[in-house]
Amino acid sequence: MPAVAAVTTAAPTPSPVSSSSSSSSSPSANSQLTAISEISELHQLRDLYRRDWPTHCVGYYCLCNFIDWLERRQQLSSVADMKNLQIFTLDNDWHSDGLFLVVDRYQLFINSLRSSVESERLAKAISLLNWNWPGFKVSSFRECHRPAVLSVVHEKQLSLEYDSLTLMYYKPCEEVLKLPINCPDGFLLRPLNAATDADLIDTLWPNHHQGSRFLIKRLIEWNVNMGVYTKDSNELVAWCLRLQGGFLGALQVKENFKRRGLGSVVAAATARRIAEEGDDVMALVNEVNLASRGMFDKLGFKIVDKCYWLRTFPTSDVERMWPDGE
């Protein structure tokens, strides 16, 4: 279970991290991660990322997602789905630079209003995480924060499973709302159903991994998504989800239904649903995926940044297994 060293928190909550009591105003040499547990604070932190829009939209929409999830947790009779989610800052100071780390199971989301060149605080915060089992999947982090991540990788001599570059596509809400949605004859569009669709999507997902079914199920249940189904047999043939970072993701078309424009249709339909909620739309595409790049170009999206996905191996010699249902 992922953990952090020297964490302080306002109140004990189910958490994937270990904690210990200490002062929240420690000097730099004794810096510590501190949990942000108040929803009101998270709203204030999120709003810092409105500045110079859309420069910091990645941090803004990431926080929007997890605030929404935490608010859902307060309404649940069981917190099993959320017990491995925590949000941290460094030395209880998110006001100065918007620094936050989100630990969601084995995934790690990081952000700061300052680049790694401007400040060493992000690298310091990341270094305080416990990088033992099961390691971290550092997800959709901006290129300006890459030096901070790599400095910790080198400092701790972490081994990498992968380190992937993706291009960030962006389209403002008002422009997305103008996208035409023309579903071909014989097919229909509707939101996905976790009970009937999660297994198929996870099985066919190129990024399928230990623990990914739980991720897919939760994304379908809690985030915007769309699927394309055949009218005659109700077969799911194409789908698109909204990832925790706010991006369009897991976009896929079944092999025998490709070259019919279904990928573009389901991406545009999911984008429209996001825009209808008042959000701009972001997508990440692997640099070498020319087909997807061409699709987003045709949909009028523009490349505005680069983001990376980096997965570390556990530092201890254990098999990486994530518990089922968590």
N, C-alpha and C positions, 0 to 999 in steps of 0.2 A: 504494500500500500504506500503511495507517495507520501512523503512527509517533509516538513521543513524544520530547520534547526532554529532554536531560540525564537519561538513565536509567542506573542501575547495576544489575547483576545478578550473582548469586553464580557462575553458570556459563553459558557460551554455549549457547543452545539455539535450534532453529529458531523464528523469531519474526517477527510482522508489524510489529515496532517496531525502530527504530534504538536503539543503546545507546552509552553512553560511560562511562568510569570516573570516579568521583569519590567523595568522602566521603559516607557515609550519615547523618552527623550534622550536616548543614549547618544554619546558622541559618535562620530563617524567610525572610529576604530572598533566600536562595539555595536555597530548597527544591527538591527533586528527586523525581521518581518513582523508586521502587525496586521491582524485580520480586520477587515471592514465588514461589520455585521449589520449596521443600521441601514435600512433601505433609503432613508432620507439622505444619508451621506453619499450613497451610491448614485442617487439622482444628481446631487451637486457635482460629484466627480464626473459623471457622464456629461453634464452640461459644459464643463470646461472644454470638451472636445468639439464644441460648436464653433470655436474661433477659427478664422481663416478658412471657412468652409469652401470646398470639401477636403482640405489638406489632411484633417485629422478624422475623417469619417470612419476609418477602420476602427479606431478606438471607441468612437461614439456608438456605432452599431453593435460592436462586441458587448459593450456594457448594457446597451438596450436589451440584448438577448438574455443576458444572465440576470439582469434586474427582473425581467419578466418571469424567468424560471424561478427565481427566489420568491417572488410574490406568489407564484403558483404553489411553492412549497408550503407557504403559510396557510394555504387553503386545503392542503392534503391531510387526510387522516393518518397516512403513512409517509415517512420521508425516505423510504428505501431508494427511490429514484434519485434522490438529491444528496444522500449522505456523504458522497465523495466530491462535493463542490465547495470550494472556499475561494474568497477573494482577498488579496493581500496588498499592502503597500509597504514602504520602507520607513521605519521609525515614526509611524503614525503621521506621516507628512505626504498626503496626496495633493494638498492645496498648491504647492509651489510648482509642480511640474506634471501633475496628473498621473503619476506613476502607479501602475497596478499590475498585478499578476493574478490570473485566474487559473486555479488548479481544478480541472474537471476530469475526475478519474485519472487516467494516464495522460491526458492532454493538458498542455500548458499554453495559455494565451498571455502575451505580454504587450505593454504599451507605455508610452510616455510622450508628453508634448515636446520633449527635448530629444534630439538625436543622440546616439552613443558618442559622437564626437564632442557634443556640447556638455555632456554630463556623464559621470561614471556611476551615477546612482542606480541605473537600471542593471548594469553588470553586477553591481554589488548585491542587489536584491536577488537576481537570478542565482548568484553563487551561494546564497543562503538556503536554497532548496536542497532537499535530500535527493540526490540523483541515483540512489540505490534502486532496488527493484521497485517497479518494473521499468525504470527509465522514464523519459518523457517524450511525447510527441509534441514538439514545439510547433504550434499551428498558425499558419497564415500571418506570420510576423513581417512587418515592413522592412524594406531594405535598409532604411536608416537605423534600424535596431540590430542589424545583423552583426556588426562588430561586438556588441555586448554579448550576444549569444555565443559567438565563436570564441571570445576571450574566456568564457567559462568552460567551454568544451576543451580548450587547450589547457587551461589551469588545472582542471580535474582529470585530464587525460581520458576523456570519454570516447568510446568507440561509437561510430555512427552506422546505423542501418541504412539511412539515406539522408540526403541533403538536396532538396528539389526546389528549383526556381519556377515560379509561376508569374504570369503577367496579370496585373489587376485592371479589369475593364470596369468602366463606370458610366452610368447614364442617369441624369436627373429625373426625379419623380414625374415632373410635368411632361417630359418628353416620352417617358415610358408609357404613360397613360394614352398616348397617341398611337402606340403600336397596334397594328391590325392583328387579330387572332383568327386565322382561317384554318380550321381543322378539316383535313381531307375527308371526303365521303367514306363512309364505312367505319369511322372512328369517332370517339367522343372524349371530351375533356372533363375531368372532375378531380377533386382532391383525393389523395391516397388514403388507404385504410390500413392502419398498422397491423391489425389482426390478420388480414389476408395478404398484404403486400410486403411486409417487412422481410420475411424470409427470402422471398425471391430477389428483392433488391440487394440484400446483403450477400446472397450467394453469387450473384452475377457482378457485383461491384469489383472493379479491378483493384481497389484498395481494401478489400476484405481482409480482416485480421482478427486476432483473438480479442473479443470484446466488442466487435463492430456491430453485431446484431442489436445489442442493447442501444448503441448510438443511433442506428437507423430507426429503430422503433420509437425512440424518444423524439427524434427530429420530426418524424411523421405526426406524432401525437401533439406536439407542442409548437411546431413552427410551420410557416407557410410552405406548401408543396402543391404539385399538380401531377397528374398521370394521364396518359393517353390509353384508352381501352378500345378494343374492337367492339363494334355494336352487336355483331351476331353472337359472339361467344364470351364477351366480357373479359377478354384476355388483356392483362396489362402488358403493353408493348414499349412504352417510353415513360420516363419520369424525371423529375427535377426537384431537389430539396433546397431548403435554406439552412445553411450550416450555422453552428454556434457563433461564428464570427460575423454573421450577417450576409455572407456571400451566397450566391447561387452555387450549388455543388451537387455531386453525385448525379450529374446529368448523363443519362444513358438511354440508348435505344437498342432493343433486342436485335440480334444480328440479322435475322430474316425479315426485319421491317425497316432496315436502313435504306437510305437514298429515296425517302418519300417526304422529306421535310419535317418529320415528326420531332426531331431534336429541336429545331428552330421553333416549332409550334409550342412544345411544352416549356421551353425556356422562356419564350415571350409570355406565355400564360402565367407562369410562376412570377415573372418580373412584374406583370400587371397587378397581380394580387398583392405583391409587396408595395407597389406604388399606391394602390388603393388604400393602404394603411398610412400613407403619407411619407414613406421612406424612399430615398434614392436607391438605386439598385447597383450592386457590385457583383462581379464574378471573377474567379481566378481560373486561368487557363495555362496549362503547361506550355512552355515556350515552343516545344516541338510539335504540339498538337495543331497542325495547320488547319485541319477541318473545323475544329471548334473556334479557332481564331477567326477564320473566314466567316463563320456563322455570326459571331458577335459583331464583327465589322459590318455585316449586312444589316444587323439589327440596330446599328447606329451607336454602339458602345465605343468609348474611346479608352485607350490605354493611358492610365494616369500614374501608375506606380508599379513596383515589383514587390512580390511577397514570397516568402520561403516557408517550406515545411521541412523540419529536421527531426529525425527520430534517433534517440540514443539507446544503446543496449544497456541492460542493468550493469551496475558496477560490480555486483557480486555474481558468483558463478552459480546462477539458478535458472531454471526454465521460466520463461516469461509466460505467466498464466494470469488472466484476469478473472475474478470470480463471476460465475453466471449470475445474471439478474442484478448486477451492481454497476 
